[in-house]
Amino acid sequence: MLDDSEIRLRIKKLIIDRLFLEGLTPEGIGDDDVLFGEGLGLDSVDALELVLGLEQEFGLKIKSKTVGREAFASVAALGDYVKSRLEESQAVEG
Amino acid sequence: MSAVVTGVGTIGPWGAGLEALSDALESGQSTLSEVDRGKGFHADSSARTAGLVDPAVYREWLPGASARRMSVNSRMTLAAARMAAKSGGLDEDQVGGDRTAISMGTSFASSEFTARLLEQINKTGPQSASPFLFMETVANAYAGQVAMHFEARGSNSTITQREASGALAVARALYQLSSGSADRVITGSVDEMSPLPHALLDRFRALARAGADGVERSRVFDRDRGGFVASEGATILMLEPEELAEARGAKVFGRIRCAVRAFDPTAPAHDWGTGSEPLARALTRGLKRDGLAPKDIDQIVSGASGSRTGDRLEAHILKKTWGDAELPPILAPKSVTGEYGGGQLAAAILALNGQAFASTPGFESVDPDLGIRPHDGASLPTPKRILVSSLASGGAACWFVLESCS
C-alpha cells in the first residue's frame, strides 16, 4: 500500500501536469492548500479533468455522485480519499 | 451602412503586431518552419514546411492562468483580440458589454486538440475523454473565450468556410452593425496548422513542393504554381458604426464600405470550382448595389495562394469583372504569409494605409490562362479603396471593400 506522502506527491504532480499549471512545482502546493475557488483557483472543469486523472493514475473508478465536495478540498483530503478507495479495492480483491 | 475598423491585432509566422507583418510584406520574406512529422501522419514525399507561429511572440498577451486550458487557436485569438483593443486605445473594460458581438472565422478549427481527443477515445474509450480537450474542439470555443475575457454578451458565432472564413466573418460583422444588432463586433480569423491537417492537405496535393533551391514556396498566379504553403495565425479587427467611433474620437484604421457574398456550386468539396462567370456577376452586382464600380477600386488584395485551381478562379473572376478595363495593382500577401485567413485581413488594413509591398515572391512567369501579373514591387500611391477577395475551396466566396477615411 502506498503511504500518505507518496500518494500526495503523485496527486500534486497530477494536478500540475493534467491541469497545465505551468510554473508550479509539487513543493509549491501545500498539503492543506485550498484547491477550488480560492487557493489554486481551480473550477468545475478542472474537477472533471482531475477525476479522470485520478482514475488513470491510481486505477480507480470514481462515480462523481458518490464523492463529497470535501474530498476535493485539498491535496491531503484527496489523498485520504484515494487511500480509502485503494484500501477498499484491496479488501475486495483479498 | 458602413463600419469602421477601430482596432487591429495580428499574429503570424512573421511575429506579432502590424509592424512585424509590415516588415515581412515589405521585404517579401516568408518565415517557414519544419513540420513535426514524428506523428507518422505524413507520406515520405510530402511537403515538409509550414508557416508556424512561435508561441513566445504572443505569450505576453495571454491573461496568465486563465489561458492554461486553451488550445493554440484560443490563445492566438485572445492574444490578437487584446492587441486589437490596445491598438485602438480601448481599455479592456470598455470592449465588452451587452452590445458587443463576436463574429469569428476558422478554416479547420482546433485540429491539434481534436486529434488528441479522438486518439484518446480510440485508445482508451469515451470515458477517458478529456474535458479540457473536448471544450476546445468546438469551433466556437475561441469566440467564446474572447467573449468571456471581455464579458461580451452580444451574439457570438464562428463561420467555417475554409479559406473564406475570415472574410465571411467580417461580412457578417458588417451586417450585424448595419442591422443595429450590435455597437461593436470583434471579428476576424484564426487558424492553427498542426501536423494532422498539414499531412491531410498534402494528401489532397494542395501544398507547394520544393523547387530547385529546396524551398517550398507559394508561387501565386505563376505559370508553374503547384500549391500553397500552409500557415497559422490570427487577426482580429474591432468594428464599430462610424458615428459611434467618431463620437468617442476613436482611432480609425479604415472603413468597410460593403461586403458581397456568393457561392460557386461547381466547386467539389475539396477544391475550387470553375464558376467564374456567375461569381463575377455577383461581385459586379454587389459593388453596384453600394454605388461602386470596378473603376473605383485602386488595389486588389487577393486571397490567391498559389493553388492551381484557386488562383485560376480568382484570376478569371477579376478579369471578367473588370472586362476591357485595366486591372488595378493586385497584391498577393499569401505569397509571404502563407495560407491562413488572418494574414490577408491584416495585410489589407496595411495596404489601405500605404504599406509598401515587395515584388510578389515566387512569381516569375505569367500564366497565359490567367493573364495576371501580380504586384511587381513598384511604389504605389496610397489607395482610396481596396477590394479584398477571398475564395474558398468548396465554393464559398466573399469580397469586401475597404475605404480610406482620410
Interface residues (C-beta under 8 A of the other chain):
Chain A: L19 F20 L21 E22 G41 V45 L48 E49 L52 E55 Q56
Chain B: A65 R68 R69 S128 S130 P131 F132 M135
